[in-house]
Every structure is written in structure tokens, then in C-alpha cells.
Amino acid sequence: MNHAASPSSPALIPDAPVRERGFRIGCIGAGMIMAECHLEAYRQAGFTVAAIASRTPARAREVAQRYAIGTVHDTPQALIDDPQVQVVDIAFPPDQQPGLIRAALRAPHVRAILAQKPLALSLDEARALRDEARAAGKLLSVNQNMRYDQSMRVLAQLLARGELGTPVFAQIDMHAVPHWQDFLQGYDRLTLSNMSVHHLDALRFLFGEPEEVTAVTRPDPRTAFAHRDGLVATTLRFPSGLLALSLEDVWAGPRGADFQDDPHIRWRVEGTEGIARGTIGWPTGEPSTLAYASRLTTNGQWVQPAWDTMWFPHAFIGVMEQLQYALASGTEPALHVADNVRTMALVEAAYRSIDQRRTVRLDEILQDD
């Protein structure tokens, strides 16, 4: 792995270090995201997965055999009740996730919970889960895994070191077709809650809290079930004056064996002293990329660090590690539920902007916090 740096800069670190792996994990769910991302990442990191359960016990047994997981429970509740489980890792539909979180908060042996995003179907319920976790004295973390994408981590380091100067403009530009899980057909929210949430959270991670949100949408011609938001463009304005755009084109053109499409996610950040640009490798199954040029550290020449890890599955190592490290060190997790509530507030503001056809200030949404 090449952690390249410019001649005048220290090394850039694309992957989070593994500082703690001492807790026993119980996994709820055995679908693609659990089987191909969570568990593969945990295998590579040497994390201990003690048990697994799913809505389909046969599927749970199949995944358990693949990853040599010693205990398979017939139900998620049975897994939560298992006294050997210290961390509950949930990959379940968001309408069912809050009930599992609350059950885990009641289990005396469970010390921490990793939930999927969106945390819940409403901002109010997300706030309630945040408050209930605090009252229970347990850590609740939300799997905003794009923060652990290698290009996002390196970009964050460049910004923190000032190599790009003051950020002026940022953009995440997606033209790719997600696999919409079947359970989404029963919800009234689609792209913002389930795809844009990655990008909006990443922009918060990189630049802090925006103050204004403007979002527009149109239906996706390919998505056959009724949906409120298809293709979405969201503009964020930050107190510094930074303007950021998050575009999710989930249509991305026609598909078929006879059509040469070009799925991609690209991003770009322009600052007063430099530019960084890159790709997110998810649509094509390749590592994400980053290149940057800085008047301060590269003499305006482009530098391209390289790595061989990927968003899926390697980012999920960092997601689970940050929670175990928080438990071991007595600190707050990097992906704390209170921080995620602010990302959900940003999504809520975008929906309000769409519904009311206006720019929405974040303090309208956050006034109750």
C-alpha cells in the first residue's frame, strides 16, 4: 500500500488504524451489506464475531458457516439476549431497527450498538433513540461508513493541514444506479434518506455544519414503485461562504447489454490555495482515488496518493473499530448518535426544501435540540 505524500508534507493515511479488537460482536442481519461488507471487514481486521441472527435463520446459518461464526440464533431477540454479546451490530430495515436498538439498550450485558443509517424513519424518533441511549448509559453509533472511504479520509487530512487553503466550493457528483432494497417500497422517502445521506454526512464531516439547504428532485424513470424523491440535487451554504453541491443522479441513463454506460461518483474541492479531486470506487468495484495540487506544498503540481483498499468492505473496519475503541478508552465514538442526528436534520431540511420549494435554514430544524 502506498501512503504517498507531497515532498513537503507528512504521509497521508487512507485507512483508520486498528487500535482495539477486544469485544464480542453479535450481528443482526445476513443480507449483502452484512455478509459482503461488515463480516468480511471484521474477518480481515481480526474482530470477534460471537453470534449472528437474521429474519431468515437458514441464511444466517449459511453466512455463519462462511465466516466460522460459532453461534446462530433463530431470532434477533435471542441474539440480543445472549450474554456473550457485548456489541450489537444491526443491519436491518430502518422501520424495524428502532425496536432492536431499544431491546439492546435494555440488555444488561450489551455495552454498545452499531446501527445502520438512516437511524430511523423520522428525525423525532432518531432524537428519541439518542436520548434513550444516553439515559441507558450505553454507546449508540451509526454506520456512516463513507467517512471511512479512503479518499474522504485523505481529503479530510489535506483540509485539516490547510493544504487547500480556505474551501470555496465542493461537489459530490453521482451518476450511478443503486440497488434499492425491497423494503424501501413501503416508505415515502427514497434517495435522500438512503443514498444522499452518505454524501450529505460526508460534507458535514469535511466542512462542519451548513446553515442553509436548497434541494430539488424529480422522479427516477427506472424506479417502478411510487417514490417521493428520485434524482436529487442539494446545495449547502456554510457560514464561511463555502458552497457545496450534492448530486444523486440515480437514473444515470439507460441500461442494457447493448448500451455502454459509465457509472461513476466524482468529487471536487476548490480552495484558495489548492484543488483536490477524486472518485468513489463503489459503482465500479475499484479503490477510490484522490489527486491534489497545492500552491503551499506541491508547487501547484498534481500529486496522487495511492492505496489498494476500498470503500466496500474496508471502510467497515474503521466503523466497528471506532466503537470498540470508544468502549475501551471511555471516550465518545467518532460516529456518535448525537452527531448522526444532525445529519438526519440535514436530510429533513432537504425534504422540507423540496416540499416547500424554498431554501431552508438548519436552525429551523435544530431549534428543538
Disulfide bonds with the S-S distance in Angstrom:
none
